[in-house]
């Protein structure tokens, strides 16, 4: 029969065996999805004589379907891991509580065997109180594990919308792929570099997603150690039941779906856009932040003009607001001479000297673009170079002084009139800058 002190220690909530079974079911379904991914690709060989455009389109469709199955399978496996962690917390908590109950039962035995039970109960009350307090702490920790598991499950399962073009046909831009062990190892190095302020901010290369405004804003922030640490603070590693990093929890300071709400919705990122932003040609911190940005939008990597808005298209001022939690200043030019007046030029130069992040966009001017490009005389590595600017594109401002503005293309390079590639960073005179860049966004440090 349970004694008085033993009865004061409550049970740990949860059933470890049921949770372990549930985790196994999720893991089984994840493996099933991996099998379906293999089946999807195997079906391509069922019609070996089929060739032509339709066959090529079918192959691309199978590739997209394969990636969806792999990503869903990865979600299930990660969810299984989250449930297993919770099951482990419940099982350990139950064992801990049983040990406390055993100690409490010994106190009850002393009371039962004492000549004067009431005096013995009073004598042992202090020791019993310690046991009850320890039990309460452990039970609360298990409840916290349950909350963490629930939050992880809510964040983990993510179905990325299919990216479509203007004709509503699917494209390859929005496909996602699971982070590999090598990807995670490199991201960890990037996070260390961001925290140390030694990250190579110019290593960015935009992919097939129209989020130049967001990428250019990230690069602008990463120009200073302070900005790099701010970016690093948005990314927290997430660990599986074995203590290995299996993805990242990313929280942007502002929520684009609810701009007046704070803090933002935290998302779990364990996939990257296969054709998204890279760092030095490989997956890195930029890739993780871009994936989180997409998950914060109902349309994923699609255009912001879609019924379900995505990250394709936007304004740098909005990006700065999301990443810093502070409003940005926007200066505008219509492309005519003197559109950025003396005060505005001084303001841009002053912001550069104070290391404020800035992004310039080739919009809202009368400049002529042929097939979306405009040729301009720039200075690259100290040499006069004719490069092509993209219309409707965002560029990171590197610096500005009385002689002009130095910018960096998030593509990682610039096209030249001769068809060759020029380095991403270049300098324009003020006259050319105000002719082509009708929008200058100045963020806060």
C-alpha positions as CSV (number, residue, x, y, z in Angstrom):
1,X,0.0,0.0,0.0
2,X,1.3,3.5,-0.9
3,X,2.4,5.5,2.1
4,X,1.7,9.1,2.8
5,X,5.0,10.6,1.6
6,X,5.1,8.3,-1.5
7,X,1.6,9.5,-2.4
8,X,2.8,13.1,-2.6
9,X,5.0,12.4,-5.6
10,X,3.0,12.8,-8.9
11,X,3.3,10.7,-12.1
12,X,5.3,11.9,-15.1
13,X,2.8,12.7,-17.9
14,X,3.1,10.7,-21.1
15,X,3.6,7.1,-22.2
16,X,7.1,6.4,-23.3
17,X,6.3,3.1,-25.1
18,X,3.5,4.7,-27.1
19,X,5.7,7.6,-28.1
20,X,8.4,5.2,-29.2
21,X,5.9,3.3,-31.3
22,X,4.7,6.6,-32.8
23,X,8.3,7.6,-33.7
24,X,8.8,4.2,-35.4
25,X,5.6,4.8,-37.5
26,X,6.9,8.2,-38.6
27,X,10.3,6.7,-39.4
28,X,8.6,3.9,-41.4
29,X,6.6,6.4,-43.4
30,X,9.7,8.4,-44.1
31,X,11.4,5.3,-45.5
32,X,8.2,4.7,-47.6
33,X,8.5,8.1,-49.1
34,X,12.2,7.4,-50.0
35,X,11.0,4.3,-51.7
36,X,8.3,6.3,-53.6
37,X,11.1,8.7,-54.7
38,X,13.0,5.7,-56.2
39,X,9.9,4.4,-57.9
40,X,9.2,7.8,-59.4
41,X,12.7,7.9,-61.1
42,X,12.4,4.2,-62.1
43,X,9.3,4.9,-64.1
44,X,11.4,7.0,-66.5
45,X,12.9,3.8,-67.9
46,X,9.5,2.2,-68.7
47,X,9.4,3.9,-72.1
48,X,13.0,3.8,-73.4
49,X,12.0,4.7,-76.9
50,X,10.2,7.9,-75.9
51,X,12.2,11.0,-76.9
52,X,11.6,14.6,-77.6
53,X,10.3,17.7,-75.7
54,X,7.4,15.8,-74.0
55,X,9.9,13.2,-72.7
56,X,12.2,15.9,-71.4
57,X,9.3,17.6,-69.6
58,X,8.2,14.3,-68.2
59,X,11.7,13.7,-66.9
60,X,11.8,17.1,-65.2
61,X,8.4,16.4,-63.7
62,X,9.7,13.1,-62.3
63,X,12.7,14.9,-60.8
64,X,10.5,17.4,-59.1
65,X,8.2,14.7,-57.7
66,X,11.3,12.7,-56.5
67,X,12.5,15.7,-54.6
68,X,9.1,16.2,-53.0
69,X,9.0,12.6,-51.8
70,X,12.6,12.9,-50.5
71,X,11.8,16.1,-48.6
72,X,8.6,14.7,-47.2
73,X,10.5,11.6,-46.1
74,X,13.1,13.8,-44.5
75,X,10.4,15.7,-42.7
76,X,9.0,12.4,-41.3
77,X,12.4,11.2,-40.2
78,X,13.1,14.4,-38.4
79,X,9.7,14.3,-36.8
80,X,10.4,10.8,-35.7
81,X,13.6,12.0,-34.1
82,X,11.7,14.8,-32.3
83,X,9.2,12.3,-30.9
84,X,12.1,10.0,-29.9
85,X,13.7,12.8,-27.9
86,X,10.4,13.4,-26.1
87,X,10.0,9.6,-25.5
88,X,13.5,9.6,-24.0
89,X,12.6,12.5,-21.7
90,X,9.4,10.7,-20.5
91,X,11.2,7.4,-19.9
92,X,14.1,9.0,-18.0
93,X,11.6,11.1,-16.1
94,X,9.5,8.0,-15.1
95,X,12.7,6.2,-13.9
96,X,13.7,9.3,-11.9
97,X,10.3,9.6,-10.3
98,X,10.3,5.9,-9.4
99,X,13.6,6.3,-7.6
100,X,12.1,9.3,-5.7
101,X,9.1,7.2,-4.8
102,X,11.4,4.5,-3.5
103,X,13.2,7.0,-1.3
104,X,9.8,8.3,-0.1
105,X,8.6,4.8,0.7
106,X,11.6,4.3,3.0
107,X,10.6,7.5,4.9
108,X,7.1,6.0,5.1
109,X,8.5,2.7,6.5
110,X,10.3,4.7,9.2
111,X,7.0,6.3,10.2
112,X,5.2,3.0,10.2
113,X,7.8,1.4,12.4
114,X,8.2,4.3,14.8
115,X,6.8,4.1,18.4
116,X,5.1,7.5,17.8
117,X,4.2,7.7,14.1
118,X,3.2,11.4,14.2
119,X,6.5,12.4,15.6
120,X,8.3,10.4,12.9
121,X,6.2,11.9,10.2
122,X,7.1,15.4,11.4
123,X,10.8,14.4,11.6
124,X,10.8,13.1,8.0
125,X,8.7,16.0,6.6
126,X,11.7,18.0,5.6
127,X,13.4,15.2,3.7
128,X,10.1,14.3,2.0
129,X,9.6,18.0,1.0
130,X,13.0,17.8,-0.9
131,X,11.9,14.7,-2.7
132,X,8.5,16.3,-3.7
133,X,10.4,19.4,-4.9
134,X,12.7,17.3,-7.0
135,X,9.8,15.4,-8.5
136,X,8.0,18.7,-9.4
137,X,11.1,20.0,-11.2
138,X,11.5,16.8,-13.1
139,X,7.8,16.7,-14.1
140,X,8.0,20.3,-15.3
141,X,11.1,19.4,-17.4
142,X,9.1,16.6,-19.1
143,X,6.3,18.9,-19.8
144,X,8.7,21.3,-21.3
145,X,10.0,18.4,-23.5
146,X,6.4,17.8,-24.6
147,X,6.0,21.5,-25.6
148,X,9.3,21.4,-27.4
149,X,8.3,18.3,-29.3
150,X,4.9,19.9,-30.2
151,X,6.7,23.0,-31.5
152,X,9.2,21.0,-33.5
153,X,6.4,18.9,-35.1
154,X,4.5,22.1,-36.0
155,X,7.7,23.5,-37.7
156,X,9.2,20.4,-39.2
157,X,6.6,19.2,-41.8
158,X,6.9,21.7,-44.6
159,X,5.4,21.3,-48.1
160,X,7.1,23.8,-50.4
161,X,4.8,25.2,-53.1
162,X,5.7,24.4,-56.7
163,X,7.3,27.4,-58.4
164,X,5.5,28.4,-61.6
165,X,6.4,30.9,-64.4
166,X,4.2,33.6,-65.9
167,X,2.3,30.9,-67.9
168,X,1.6,29.0,-64.7
169,X,3.9,26.1,-65.8
170,X,6.2,24.5,-63.1
171,X,9.8,25.5,-63.1
172,X,12.9,24.1,-61.3
173,X,13.6,27.2,-59.2
174,X,11.6,26.3,-56.1
175,X,12.8,22.7,-55.7
176,X,14.2,21.8,-52.2
177,X,16.7,19.2,-51.2
178,X,17.7,17.8,-47.8
179,X,20.8,19.3,-46.1
180,X,23.6,16.8,-46.3
181,X,26.2,16.2,-43.6
182,X,28.7,18.2,-45.6
183,X,26.1,21.0,-46.0
184,X,25.6,21.2,-42.3
185,X,29.3,21.1,-41.6
186,X,29.8,24.0,-43.9
187,X,26.9,26.0,-42.4
188,X,28.4,25.5,-39.0
189,X,31.7,27.0,-40.2
190,X,29.7,29.9,-41.7
191,X,27.9,30.5,-38.4
192,X,31.3,30.5,-36.5
193,X,32.6,33.0,-39.1
194,X,29.5,35.2,-38.7
195,X,29.8,35.2,-34.9
196,X,33.5,36.1,-35.2
197,X,32.8,38.8,-37.8
198,X,35.1,37.1,-40.4
199,X,32.4,35.9,-42.9
200,X,33.1,36.5,-46.6
201,X,30.0,38.5,-47.4
202,X,31.0,38.9,-51.1
203,X,30.8,35.1,-51.7
204,X,27.1,35.2,-52.4
205,X,25.7,33.9,-55.6
206,X,22.0,34.3,-56.4
207,X,20.2,31.3,-57.8
208,X,17.0,30.9,-59.9
209,X,14.7,32.7,-57.3
210,X,13.8,36.4,-57.8
211,X,14.7,37.4,-54.2
212,X,17.6,39.7,-55.1
213,X,16.2,42.4,-52.8
214,X,16.5,40.0,-49.8
215,X,19.9,38.6,-50.7
216,X,21.3,42.1,-51.4
217,X,20.0,43.2,-48.0
218,X,21.7,40.3,-46.3
219,X,25.0,41.0,-48.0
220,X,24.7,44.7,-47.0
221,X,24.2,43.7,-43.3
222,X,27.1,41.2,-43.5
223,X,29.6,43.9,-44.5
224,X,30.2,44.7,-40.8
225,X,31.0,42.4,-37.8
226,X,28.0,43.8,-36.0
227,X,25.7,42.9,-38.9
228,X,27.3,39.4,-39.2
229,X,26.6,38.7,-35.6
230,X,23.0,39.9,-36.1
231,X,22.5,37.4,-38.9
232,X,24.1,34.6,-36.8
233,X,21.7,35.3,-34.0
234,X,18.8,34.4,-36.3
235,X,20.1,30.9,-36.8
236,X,20.1,28.2,-34.0
237,X,21.2,24.6,-34.6
238,X,18.6,21.9,-33.9
239,X,19.7,18.5,-32.6
240,X,18.4,15.0,-33.1
241,X,18.1,12.3,-30.5
242,X,21.8,11.4,-31.0
243,X,22.9,15.0,-30.4
244,X,23.8,15.6,-34.1
245,X,22.7,18.8,-35.9
246,X,19.8,17.9,-38.2
247,X,18.7,21.4,-39.2
248,X,18.3,24.9,-38.0
249,X,15.7,27.0,-36.2
250,X,15.5,30.4,-37.8
251,X,13.7,33.3,-36.4
252,X,13.6,36.6,-38.4
253,X,12.9,39.6,-36.1
254,X,9.8,40.6,-38.0
255,X,7.0,38.5,-39.5
256,X,6.1,39.4,-43.1
257,X,2.7,37.8,-42.8
258,X,2.0,39.9,-39.7
259,X,4.3,42.9,-39.9
260,X,3.0,44.4,-36.6
261,X,3.6,41.2,-34.6
262,X,6.8,40.5,-32.7
263,X,8.5,38.1,-32.4
264,X,8.3,36.5,-35.8
265,X,7.3,32.9,-36.6
266,X,10.2,30.6,-36.0
267,X,10.7,28.0,-38.8
268,X,12.7,24.8,-38.9
269,X,15.0,24.6,-41.9
270,X,16.5,21.3,-42.9
271,X,16.3,21.7,-46.6
272,X,17.8,24.2,-49.0
273,X,16.6,25.5,-52.4
274,X,18.5,23.3,-54.8
275,X,18.7,26.2,-57.3
276,X,18.9,28.9,-54.6
277,X,21.5,31.2,-53.2
278,X,25.0,29.8,-52.4
279,X,28.1,31.0,-50.7
280,X,31.2,30.5,-52.8
281,X,29.2,28.1,-54.9
282,X,28.1,25.8,-52.0
283,X,25.4,25.8,-49.5
284,X,25.9,28.1,-46.5
285,X,24.4,30.6,-44.1
286,X,22.8,32.6,-46.9
287,X,21.1,29.5,-48.1
288,X,19.6,28.8,-44.7
289,X,18.2,32.3,-44.3
290,X,16.8,32.2,-47.8
291,X,15.0,28.9,-47.1
292,X,13.6,30.4,-43.9
293,X,12.4,33.5,-45.8
294,X,10.6,31.2,-48.3
295,X,9.0,29.2,-45.5
296,X,7.7,32.5,-44.0
297,X,5.7,33.1,-47.2
298,X,2.7,31.0,-48.3
299,X,3.8,31.0,-51.9
300,X,7.4,29.9,-51.1
301,X,9.7,30.9,-54.0
302,X,6.9,32.1,-56.2
303,X,6.3,35.7,-57.2
304,X,5.0,38.1,-54.6
305,X,2.2,38.9,-57.0
306,X,0.7,35.4,-56.8
307,X,-2.6,34.8,-55.0
308,X,-0.4,33.1,-52.5
309,X,2.5,35.6,-52.3
310,X,6.1,34.3,-52.4
311,X,9.5,35.7,-52.0
312,X,10.0,36.4,-55.8
313,X,10.0,40.2,-55.9
314,X,10.1,42.7,-53.1
315,X,11.7,45.9,-51.8
316,X,15.0,46.1,-49.8
317,X,13.4,48.5,-47.3
318,X,11.0,45.7,-46.3
319,X,13.9,43.2,-46.0
320,X,15.8,45.6,-43.7
321,X,12.6,46.0,-41.6
322,X,12.3,42.2,-41.3
323,X,16.0,41.6,-40.5
324,X,16.6,44.5,-38.1
325,X,13.1,45.1,-36.7
326,X,13.6,48.8,-37.6
327,X,12.2,50.9,-40.5
328,X,14.5,51.8,-43.4
329,X,14.8,55.1,-45.2
330,X,14.1,55.1,-48.9
331,X,15.5,57.7,-51.3
332,X,14.2,57.9,-54.9
333,X,15.4,59.1,-58.2
334,X,13.5,59.4,-61.5
335,X,16.7,59.1,-63.5
336,X,17.1,62.7,-64.5
337,X,20.2,64.7,-63.7
338,X,20.3,65.8,-60.1
339,X,17.4,63.5,-59.0
340,X,19.5,62.7,-55.9
341,X,20.0,66.2,-54.7
342,X,23.0,67.4,-52.7
343,X,21.4,66.5,-49.4
344,X,20.5,63.0,-50.5
345,X,23.9,62.3,-51.9
346,X,25.4,63.6,-48.6
347,X,23.0,61.3,-46.8
348,X,24.1,58.2,-48.8
349,X,27.8,59.1,-48.3
350,X,27.2,59.6,-44.5
351,X,25.4,56.3,-44.3
352,X,28.3,54.6,-46.0
353,X,30.8,56.2,-43.6
354,X,28.6,55.1,-40.6
355,X,28.5,51.5,-42.1
356,X,24.8,51.4,-42.4
357,X,23.5,48.7,-44.7
358,X,22.3,50.0,-48.1
359,X,20.8,48.5,-51.2
360,X,20.1,50.2,-54.6
361,X,17.5,49.0,-57.1
362,X,17.3,49.6,-60.8
363,X,13.7,50.7,-60.8
364,X,11.5,53.8,-61.3
365,X,13.8,55.6,-63.8
366,X,13.6,56.6,-67.4
367,X,16.7,54.6,-68.3
368,X,16.4,52.5,-71.4
369,X,16.8,48.7,-71.0
370,X,17.1,46.4,-74.0
371,X,15.8,43.0,-73.2
372,X,16.1,43.9,-69.6
373,X,19.7,45.1,-69.8
374,X,21.4,48.4,-70.0
375,X,25.1,49.0,-70.8
376,X,27.0,51.4,-68.5
377,X,30.6,52.5,-68.1
378,X,31.9,51.3,-64.8
379,X,35.2,50.9,-62.9
380,X,36.1,47.4,-62.0
381,X,39.3,46.7,-60.0
382,X,40.5,50.2,-61.0
383,X,40.0,49.6,-64.7
384,X,37.3,51.1,-67.0
385,X,34.9,48.3,-67.9
386,X,31.6,48.3,-69.8
387,X,29.1,46.1,-67.9
388,X,25.4,45.4,-68.3
389,X,23.0,46.3,-65.5
390,X,19.8,44.3,-65.0
391,X,16.6,46.2,-64.9
392,X,14.4,45.6,-61.8
393,X,17.4,44.2,-59.9
394,X,18.8,45.0,-56.4
395,X,22.5,45.6,-55.8
396,X,24.3,45.9,-52.4
397,X,25.9,49.3,-51.9
398,X,29.5,48.7,-50.8
399,X,30.5,52.3,-50.3
400,X,29.8,55.8,-51.5
401,X,31.9,59.0,-51.6
402,X,32.0,62.3,-53.5
403,X,33.2,60.6,-56.7
404,X,30.5,57.9,-56.9
405,X,29.0,54.7,-55.6
406,X,30.5,51.2,-55.4
407,X,28.0,48.3,-55.7
408,X,28.0,44.5,-55.7
409,X,25.7,42.3,-57.7
410,X,24.2,39.4,-55.7
411,X,24.5,37.2,-58.8
412,X,28.2,37.0,-57.9
413,X,29.3,38.5,-61.3
414,X,28.3,41.0,-63.9
415,X,27.7,40.5,-67.6
416,X,29.7,42.6,-70.0
417,X,28.8,43.9,-73.4
418,X,31.3,41.5,-75.0
419,X,29.6,38.5,-73.4
420,X,32.2,37.9,-70.8
421,X,31.8,37.8,-67.0
422,X,33.1,40.7,-64.9
423,X,33.6,40.7,-61.1
424,X,30.5,41.4,-59.0
425,X,31.8,44.6,-57.5
426,X,32.0,47.8,-59.5
427,X,31.9,51.6,-59.2
428,X,29.6,54.1,-61.0
429,X,29.7,57.9,-61.2
430,X,26.9,59.7,-59.4
431,X,25.4,60.7,-62.7
432,X,25.2,57.1,-63.9
433,X,24.0,56.0,-60.4
434,X,21.1,58.3,-60.3
435,X,20.2,57.5,-64.0
436,X,19.9,53.8,-63.4
437,X,19.1,53.4,-59.7
438,X,15.8,54.9,-58.8
439,X,15.6,53.5,-55.3
440,X,18.1,53.6,-52.5
441,X,17.2,51.9,-49.2
442,X,19.2,52.8,-46.1
443,X,18.8,50.3,-43.2
444,X,19.6,50.7,-39.5
445,X,22.7,49.2,-37.8
